[in-house]
Structures are given as structure tokens and as C-alpha cells.
Amino acid sequence: MVMEPQPPPDLEPQPVAAERRLTRGERMLFWIGLLMPALTSPAAVFGFIMFSYSAGSDVAPSSIAVAAVWLAFVVGCCWLCGWINAVKQGPEGRNARAWKQAGFFFLGQLLLTPTLGFGTCMAIAGVSSL
């Protein structure tokens, strides 16, 4: 007679996908993905201006590269946040939901990045004048 293996009685049932909360690491990555584009925007703007002025009156290919790399960084951060939210909602249609939510996060970055980036520049300028 073969007996079926029984799961240990102390295991709790897994939560439903809609009820799943983000772990501490997921929350940390989520906030990093939201805030890093804004915090790195002063460096990207400075690099773009520096390469543009060093080339003279024409826009240098290196300044275009700085802008393209930073834009790719912003899209990557938005996709990370979208993926974290999509994973929370379950496995079916995860990639499509991730890209849709990444688009919403990108729209949010259009407001957040200049605001927080400008504040970062002002904080740096205020500290350097001491």
C-alpha cells in the first residue's frame, strides 16, 4: 500500500496574487527606480552641456550619447517599477502589464524628474556656496 505524502501542517496557505504585498527588498528597489532618474538628472544635464560646449556651436555626438544613455536609464528604471507591480498581480499577462505600468511611471517621471532634479541642483549650489 502506497501512502500519499502529506504537507506539513504548520505551513500556511500562500496568499492570493491580488493580496500579495511587496517585500522590503521590492519596496527598496521600487523607490530606487522612482527616485534615481531624478537624482541623476543633474549629472546628465551637466554632461550634456559640457559635451555640447566643448564641441563648439554644433551638438556633439557625445552629448547625444549622454542624452540617449540617460533616457535608456530612465526607461529601465520605469520598467523595473512596472515589473515589480506586475509581479504582484500574478503570472498571467505579466510582461504586457509591466510595459503598460512602465509607461505610466514614465509619465510620472516627466513631472518628478525635473522637480526633484532641480531641487537637487539647488541643494548642490547652496552647499557649494558656503
Secondary structure, 3 states (H helix, E strand, C coil): CCCCCCCCCCCCCCCCHHHCCCCHHHHHHHHHHHHHHHHHHHHHHHHHHHHHHHCCCCCCHHHHHHHHHHHHHHHHHHHHHHHHHHHHCCCCCHHHHHHHHHHHHHHHHHHHHHHHHHHHHHHHHHHHCC
